[in-house]
Amino acid sequence: MRKFIVGIMAAALLGLLLAGCSSEPQKEAPKAETSKATEQAAEQATPEAKPEGAETKVGFIYVSPIGDAGWSYAHDLGRKAVEAMDGVTTSYVEAVPEGPDAERVITNMARKGYKVIFTTSFGYMDPTIKVAKEFPDTVFMHCSGFKKSANVGNYFGRMYQARYLSGIVAGAMTKTKKLGYVAAFPIPEVIRGINAFTLGVQSVAPDAEVRVVWSKTWYDPATEKEAAKSLLDVGCDVIAQHQDSPGPQEAAQEKGVYSVGYDTDMSAFAPKSHLTAPIWNWGPFYTHVVKSVMDGSWKSESVWPGMEEGIVDLAPYGPMVPQDVRDKVEDARRKIVSGQFKVFAGPVKDQKGEVKVPEGAVAGDEQLLGMTWFVEGVIGSTE
């Protein structure tokens, strides 16, 4: 999955209101928000549609700086797509720690009249639910969580599909059959991605192993880079990651081995090592949600789109990836998009050899969303 925070002054808010009432509204540049939290309670009803002609304010809360080149940067590209919509203005707060700070920032944004607020980190889930009780006319959308209420929905993407494809590339390129994975926290979202990556690796290199090191941070370039170095020191010749910075990519390039990024195309940071990356494309989803709020069709639900909707994909291949490997990946992509292939189709065993998904079965969403075990071939603990 947070330091730069800029306040919106009252005069700027007045300008937004005046612009929203003019015949040709002018958008202000997006601003960041700060706030003081309050305690709240009370139930809420589903928010009503925005009156025609009014400016719709949409806010985003990020767990890392948008300059991370990763998770928050990808979400901010989606915000820019929303900003381009007619009758919409956006704002964001970056580098907001999970916990009490998140509650303060979300509360402040809701107080300032934002109609839709996207909270984009797993640890924002409970603060989002709590704040939503006090602001029943605001729509809250929480990324990667599982809790809902009348005016709170949640969303994520089937990134495990792109993870699997990146695993095919990594498995085809390793020589030592040892691959490293720098991971943030042992939660189902991250564990699921490691497992999918490993299954992709095993599809072309059955005897390969994936070693996991936990950084216990979403964004700390120095820590992430050091974690990658520890994997390189034990012979890993491909480094993958579930981290927000390109630190692991840089470590791989310095060592002269390959890497697989995450969130966005990180090839600029390690052009000699970067094979590809599972990436996010939030723009279409964010604009869809905002439109549904504006026209009154929004409803609280859990949304989990995949490659077929274009939410997740692969970054362009590095020049070192052979054509036959690209062809293999593209064939698997077509099968995933068509529904012909499921990443977690059985048999799937855990590290102890216990069958978790029997032959002929496919892991359902409930099992995937609650995944707390590693597949065979992963070296590491889920704690």
BAMAR-218786 format. One record per residue (C-alpha): x, y, z; residue number from 0. Coordinates in nm, 2 decimals, always signed. Layout:
% BAMAR-218786
      xx      yy      zz  num
       X       Y       Z  NUM
...
***
This chain:
% BAMAR-218786
      xx      yy      zz  num
   +0.00   +0.00   +0.00    0
   +0.29   +1.02   +0.37    1
   +0.41   +1.35   +0.43    2
   +0.28   +1.61   +0.17    3
   -0.05   +1.76   +0.29    4
   -0.18   +2.10   +0.17    5
   -0.49   +2.27   +0.32    6
   -0.77   +2.42   +0.12    7
   -0.86   +2.77   +0.22    8
   -1.21   +2.90   +0.26    9
   -1.17   +3.14   -0.03   10
   -1.08   +2.86   -0.26   11
   -1.39   +2.67   -0.15   12
   -1.61   +2.98   -0.22   13
   -1.45   +3.00   -0.57   14
   -1.55   +2.64   -0.64   15
   -1.90   +2.70   -0.54   16
   -1.93   +3.01   -0.76   17
   -1.77   +2.82   -1.05   18
   -2.02   +2.54   -1.00   19
   -2.31   +2.79   -1.04   20
   -2.18   +2.96   -1.35   21
   -2.28   +2.87   -1.71   22
   -1.92   +2.77   -1.79   23
   -1.77   +2.64   -1.47   24
   -1.39   +2.66   -1.44   25
   -1.21   +2.38   -1.25   26
   -0.94   +2.46   -1.00   27
   -0.63   +2.25   -0.98   28
   -0.66   +1.96   -0.74   29
   -0.57   +2.04   -0.39   30
   -0.47   +1.83   -0.08   31
   -0.67   +1.84   +0.24   32
   -0.60   +1.85   +0.62   33
   -0.83   +1.80   +0.91   34
   -0.91   +1.74   +1.28   35
   -1.11   +1.42   +1.36   36
   -1.43   +1.39   +1.56   37
   -1.61   +1.08   +1.69   38
   -1.93   +0.99   +1.52   39
   -2.23   +0.76   +1.53   40
   -2.58   +0.72   +1.35   41
   -2.71   +0.51   +1.07   42
   -2.73   +0.64   +0.72   43
   -2.94   +0.59   +0.40   44
   -2.82   +0.55   +0.05   45
   -2.70   +0.89   -0.08   46
   -2.92   +1.07   -0.33   47
   -2.81   +1.19   -0.67   48
   -2.64   +1.52   -0.70   49
   -2.88   +1.80   -0.82   50
   -2.84   +1.88   -1.19   51
   -2.60   +2.17   -1.25   52
   -2.41   +2.13   -0.92   53
   -2.03   +2.07   -0.90   54
   -1.95   +1.72   -0.77   55
   -1.64   +1.71   -0.55   56
   -1.45   +1.39   -0.54   57
   -1.17   +1.31   -0.29   58
   -0.89   +1.06   -0.28   59
   -0.68   +0.94   +0.02   60
   -0.34   +0.79   -0.05   61
   -0.12   +0.58   +0.18   62
   +0.21   +0.68   +0.00   63
   +0.33   +0.98   -0.20   64
   +0.20   +1.00   -0.55   65
   +0.57   +1.03   -0.65   66
   +0.62   +0.67   -0.53   67
   +0.59   +0.55   -0.90   68
   +0.37   +0.27   -0.77   69
   +0.04   +0.22   -0.59   70
   -0.06   +0.58   -0.51   71
   +0.08   +0.70   -0.85   72
   -0.15   +0.45   -1.02   73
   -0.45   +0.57   -0.82   74
   -0.37   +0.93   -0.90   75
   -0.37   +0.86   -1.27   76
   -0.73   +0.74   -1.21   77
   -0.81   +1.06   -1.02   78
   -0.69   +1.26   -1.32   79
   -0.94   +1.08   -1.54   80
   -1.21   +1.18   -1.30   81
   -1.08   +1.54   -1.29   82
   -1.13   +1.56   -1.67   83
   -1.51   +1.48   -1.63   84
   -1.76   +1.77   -1.68   85
   -1.90   +1.90   -1.36   86
   -1.64   +1.73   -1.14   87
   -1.35   +1.87   -0.93   88
   -1.11   +1.65   -0.74   89
   -0.87   +1.67   -0.45   90
   -0.63   +1.43   -0.28   91
   -0.43   +1.38   +0.03   92
   -0.11   +1.18   +0.00   93
   +0.11   +0.99   +0.25   94
   -0.17   +0.94   +0.50   95
   -0.08   +0.67   +0.76   96
   -0.33   +0.40   +0.83   97
   -0.51   +0.44   +1.16   98
   -0.62   +0.76   +1.35   99
   -0.45   +0.99   +1.10  100
   -0.66   +0.84   +0.82  101
   -0.98   +0.90   +1.02  102
   -0.89   +1.26   +1.07  103
   -0.82   +1.32   +0.70  104
   -1.14   +1.13   +0.58  105
   -1.35   +1.33   +0.83  106
   -1.21   +1.66   +0.72  107
   -1.28   +1.58   +0.35  108
   -1.63   +1.47   +0.43  109
   -1.70   +1.79   +0.63  110
   -1.59   +2.00   +0.33  111
   -1.87   +1.86   +0.11  112
   -1.71   +1.59   -0.10  113
   -1.98   +1.38   -0.26  114
   -1.75   +1.08   -0.33  115
   -1.44   +0.98   -0.13  116
   -1.21   +0.70   -0.24  117
   -0.99   +0.56   +0.04  118
   -0.72   +0.36   -0.12  119
   -0.54   +0.14   +0.13  120
   -0.65   -0.17   +0.33  121
   -0.58   -0.01   +0.66  122
   -0.83   +0.27   +0.59  123
   -1.12   +0.02   +0.61  124
   -1.24   +0.07   +0.97  125
   -1.18   +0.45   +0.96  126
   -1.39   +0.47   +0.65  127
   -1.68   +0.28   +0.80  128
   -1.66   +0.49   +1.11  129
   -1.66   +0.83   +0.93  130
   -1.93   +0.72   +0.69  131
   -2.18   +0.69   +0.98  132
   -2.16   +1.06   +1.04  133
   -2.19   +1.16   +0.67  134
   -2.48   +0.96   +0.52  135
   -2.50   +1.18   +0.21  136
   -2.14   +1.11   +0.11  137
   -2.05   +0.80   -0.09  138
   -1.73   +0.62   +0.04  139
   -1.55   +0.36   -0.17  140
   -1.28   +0.16   +0.01  141
   -1.01   -0.02   -0.19  142
   -0.90   -0.37   -0.10  143
   -1.13   -0.42   +0.20  144
   -1.44   -0.62   +0.27  145
   -1.67   -0.41   +0.49  146
   -1.98   -0.23   +0.35  147
   -2.26   -0.01   +0.48  148
   -2.55   +0.19   +0.32  149
   -2.31   +0.45   +0.19  150
   -1.98   +0.25   +0.18  151
   -1.88   +0.01   -0.10  152
   -1.55   -0.17   -0.15  153
   -1.35   -0.25   -0.46  154
   -1.03   -0.41   -0.58  155
   -0.91   -0.58   -0.90  156
   -0.81   -0.94   -0.98  157
   -0.44   -0.85   -0.98  158
   -0.36   -1.22   -0.92  159
   -0.44   -1.27   -1.29  160
   -0.16   -1.04   -1.40  161
   +0.06   -1.17   -1.12  162
   +0.03   -1.52   -1.27  163
   +0.13   -1.39   -1.61  164
   +0.43   -1.21   -1.47  165
   +0.52   -1.54   -1.30  166
   +0.54   -1.70   -1.64  167
   +0.79   -1.44   -1.76  168
   +0.99   -1.47   -1.44  169
   +0.99   -1.85   -1.45  170
   +1.11   -1.85   -1.81  171
   +1.40   -1.61   -1.73  172
   +1.54   -1.75   -1.41  173
   +1.86   -1.96   -1.43  174
   +1.91   -2.04   -1.06  175
   +1.54   -2.15   -1.01  176
   +1.54   -1.92   -0.71  177
   +1.32   -1.61   -0.73  178
   +1.28   -1.35   -0.46  179
   +0.96   -1.16   -0.36  180
   +0.97   -0.85   -0.15  181
   +0.63   -0.82   +0.02  182
   +0.47   -0.56   +0.24  183
   +0.23   -0.73   +0.49  184
   +0.10   -1.09   +0.53  185
   -0.26   -1.01   +0.45  186
   -0.47   -1.21   +0.20  187
   -0.43   -0.95   -0.08  188
   -0.05   -0.99   -0.07  189
   -0.04   -1.36   +0.00  190
   -0.28   -1.42   -0.29  191
   -0.05   -1.23   -0.53  192
   +0.26   -1.43   -0.41  193
   +0.07   -1.75   -0.47  194
   -0.05   -1.65   -0.82  195
   +0.30   -1.54   -0.91  196
   +0.44   -1.87   -0.79  197
   +0.19   -2.07   -0.99  198
   +0.28   -1.88   -1.30  199
   +0.65   -1.95   -1.23  200
   +0.58   -2.32   -1.18  201
   +0.39   -2.35   -1.51  202
   +0.72   -2.31   -1.69  203
   +0.97   -2.40   -1.42  204
   +0.81   -2.67   -1.19  205
   +1.11   -2.71   -0.97  206
   +1.16   -2.33   -0.90  207
   +1.11   -2.18   -0.56  208
   +0.99   -1.83   -0.46  209
   +1.15   -1.69   -0.14  210
   +0.95   -1.42   +0.04  211
   +1.08   -1.14   +0.27  212
   +0.84   -0.92   +0.46  213
   +0.93   -0.55   +0.47  214
   +0.63   -0.46   +0.70  215
   +0.58   -0.14   +0.52  216
   +0.39   -0.03   +0.21  217
   +0.64   +0.24   +0.12  218
   +1.00   +0.27   +0.24  219
   +1.24   +0.26   -0.06  220
   +1.55   +0.20   +0.15  221
   +1.39   -0.09   +0.35  222
   +1.25   -0.24   +0.03  223
   +1.58   -0.22   -0.14  224
   +1.76   -0.39   +0.15  225
   +1.50   -0.66   +0.15  226
   +1.57   -0.73   -0.21  227
   +1.94   -0.74   -0.15  228
   +1.89   -1.01   +0.12  229
   +1.72   -1.22   -0.14  230
   +1.99   -1.16   -0.40  231
   +2.25   -1.27   -0.14  232
   +2.09   -1.62   -0.13  233
   +2.10   -1.66   -0.50  234
   +1.77   -1.53   -0.63  235
   +1.81   -1.41   -0.99  236
   +1.46   -1.26   -1.04  237
   +1.31   -1.01   -0.78  238
   +0.94   -0.95   -0.77  239
   +0.75   -0.73   -0.53  240
   +0.43   -0.61   -0.36  241
   +0.57   -0.27   -0.27  242
   +0.51   +0.09   -0.37  243
   +0.86   +0.19   -0.47  244
   +1.10   +0.08   -0.74  245
   +1.37   +0.01   -0.47  246
   +1.37   -0.37   -0.53  247
   +1.40   -0.31   -0.91  248
   +1.70   -0.09   -0.85  249
   +1.86   -0.35   -0.63  250
   +1.82   -0.62   -0.90  251
   +1.97   -0.40   -1.17  252
   +2.27   -0.32   -0.95  253
   +2.32   -0.69   -0.90  254
   +2.28   -0.76   -1.27  255
   +1.97   -0.98   -1.24  256
   +1.61   -0.95   -1.35  257
   +1.31   -0.80   -1.18  258
   +0.93   -0.78   -1.20  259
   +0.77   -0.45   -1.09  260
   +0.43   -0.37   -0.95  261
   +0.15   -0.11   -0.98  262
   +0.29   +0.08   -1.28  263
   +0.56   +0.04   -1.55  264
   +0.88   +0.07   -1.34  265
   +1.12   +0.00   -1.63  266
   +1.26   +0.36   -1.62  267
   +1.42   +0.28   -1.28  268
   +1.58   -0.05   -1.39  269
   +1.58   -0.07   -1.77  270
   +1.84   -0.34   -1.79  271
   +1.65   -0.57   -1.54  272
   +1.28   -0.49   -1.56  273
   +1.10   -0.78   -1.74  274
   +0.75   -0.65   -1.70  275
   +0.50   -0.56   -1.41  276
   +0.15   -0.63   -1.31  277
   -0.02   -0.29   -1.34  278
   -0.34   -0.10   -1.25  279
   -0.56   +0.10   -1.47  280
   -0.81   +0.28   -1.24  281
   -0.94   +0.55   -1.47  282
   -1.24   +0.36   -1.62  283
   -1.35   +0.23   -1.29  284
   -1.33   +0.56   -1.11  285
   -1.51   +0.75   -1.38  286
   -1.78   +0.48   -1.38  287
   -1.83   +0.51   -1.00  288
   -1.85   +0.89   -1.01  289
   -2.10   +0.89   -1.30  290
   -2.32   +0.65   -1.11  291
   -2.32   +0.87   -0.80  292
   -2.40   +1.18   -1.02  293
   -2.69   +1.00   -1.19  294
   -2.82   +0.84   -0.87  295
   -2.76   +0.48   -0.98  296
   -2.48   +0.41   -0.73  297
   -2.54   +0.13   -0.48  298
   -2.33   -0.02   -0.20  299
   -2.16   -0.34   -0.33  300
   -1.83   -0.52   -0.34  301
   -1.67   -0.49   -0.69  302
   -1.38   -0.71   -0.81  303
   -1.31   -0.66   -1.18  304
   -1.03   -0.83   -1.36  305
   -0.83   -0.84   -1.69  306
   -1.15   -0.87   -1.89  307
   -1.25   -0.52   -1.77  308
   -0.91   -0.38   -1.82  309
   -0.85   -0.29   -1.46  310
   -0.53   -0.50   -1.44  311
   -0.28   -0.57   -1.70  312
   +0.09   -0.62   -1.77  313
   +0.34   -0.35   -1.84  314
   +0.53   -0.37   -2.17  315
   +0.80   -0.64   -2.18  316
   +1.17   -0.55   -2.15  317
   +1.38   -0.61   -2.46  318
   +1.54   -0.91   -2.29  319
   +1.22   -1.11   -2.29  320
   +1.23   -1.35   -2.59  321
   +0.94   -1.37   -2.83  322
   +0.85   -1.73   -2.74  323
   +0.80   -1.63   -2.38  324
   +0.59   -1.33   -2.49  325
   +0.38   -1.57   -2.70  326
   +0.33   -1.81   -2.40  327
   +0.22   -1.52   -2.18  328
   -0.02   -1.38   -2.44  329
   -0.18   -1.72   -2.49  330
   -0.24   -1.75   -2.11  331
   -0.38   -1.39   -2.11  332
   -0.63   -1.48   -2.38  333
   -0.74   -1.78   -2.19  334
   -0.78   -1.58   -1.86  335
   -0.98   -1.31   -2.03  336
   -1.21   -1.56   -2.21  337
   -1.26   -1.75   -1.88  338
   -1.10   -2.07   -2.03  339
   -0.83   -2.07   -1.76  340
   -0.85   -2.00   -1.39  341
   -0.54   -1.92   -1.20  342
   -0.64   -2.11   -0.89  343
   -0.79   -2.42   -1.06  344
   -0.71   -2.74   -0.87  345
   -0.52   -2.92   -0.77  346
   -0.35   -2.66   -0.56  347
   -0.15   -2.76   -0.25  348
   -0.01   -2.55   +0.03  349
   +0.35   -2.56   +0.16  350
   +0.28   -2.87   +0.37  351
   +0.15   -3.06   +0.07  352
   -0.21   -3.04   +0.18  353
   -0.46   -3.00   -0.10  354
   -0.64   -2.67   -0.07  355
   -0.81   -2.67   -0.41  356
   -0.90   -3.03   -0.53  357
   -0.85   -3.13   -0.89  358
   -1.15   -3.03   -1.09  359
   -1.24   -2.75   -0.85  360
   -1.17   -2.37   -0.87  361
   -1.10   -2.15   -0.57  362
   -1.40   -1.93   -0.51  363
   -1.39   -1.56   -0.43  364
   -1.45   -1.62   -0.06  365
   -1.14   -1.85   -0.04  366
   -0.93   -1.61   -0.25  367
   -1.03   -1.31   -0.03  368
   -0.94   -1.50   +0.28  369
   -0.62   -1.67   +0.16  370
   -0.37   -1.70   +0.45  371
   -0.16   -1.99   +0.32  372
   +0.13   -2.02   +0.07  373
   +0.13   -2.27   -0.22  374
   +0.39   -2.53   -0.26  375
   +0.72   -2.38   -0.38  376
   +0.70   -2.07   -0.16  377
   +0.97   -2.04   +0.10  378
   +0.87   -1.82   +0.38  379
   +0.61   -1.77   +0.66  380
   +0.27   -1.61   +0.64  381
   +0.32   -1.43   +0.97  382
***
